[in-house]
């Protein structure tokens, strides 16, 4: 298994349209990645398509805190 990349721009878009189902799918896949021993990497995509990495998670507890923070705004 390889690291899982989450594009934060997409998460923010899903929050805006309140697509809880899609968010759940993303977070479940990310959780399985961590359980499998890999990292979840958060990136922000710029207008030119470049992705800037700004945070990563390698344990479930830290990732769960991020997940709670995302769902808090729904």
N, C-alpha and C positions, 0 to 999 in steps of 0.2 A: 504494500500500500504506500502511497506517497502523500506528502503534505497536501492539505486542503486549503485553497485560497478563497477567501470571502472578499468580494468587492463591496466595500462599504457604501458606495454610491447606490448599488442595487438594493442593499438593506434599507437605506433611507427612502428609496422609491417605494419599496413594498410597505414601509411604515406609512407613507403618505396615502397610499390607496387602501391601507388596512387589509392587506392580503396575508392574513395569519397563517393560512394553509401553506403557502409557499415559504414563508419564514420558518415554519415548523420543519418542512422538508430540508431546508438548508441547514438548520441547526442540528437535526438528527444525523445528517451525513457528517457534519463536523464532529459531533460527539463520537460517532463510530471511528472517525479518524484518530481522535485522541486516545480512545480505548485501544486502538490498534498500535499505539506507540509512536504516532507521527504528530506533527504540529498542525495547528490551524493558524493561518497567516491572514491578517487583515491588511488590505491594500486600498488605497484611494486612487481611482483612475482619473488622470488629468484629461483636459480637452484634446491633447495631442495623442491620447491613447496610452501614454506611459503610466505604469502602475508604480506608486510609491508605497513601499511597505512601512507600516508604522506601529504594528503590534503583532505579537504572536502568543499563542496559548499552547502549552504542552501538558497541562493537567486539567482534569474535569472541573475542579472547584473554581479555578479562575475563569474558565470558559462559561460556567454556569452563571457567574456574576455578570459577565458581559451579556449573556442571553437575557437575564432579568432586566438589565438596563435597557435593552432594545424593546422588550415587550412592555415595559413600564409606560412607554409613550403611545400605546395603542388604546 
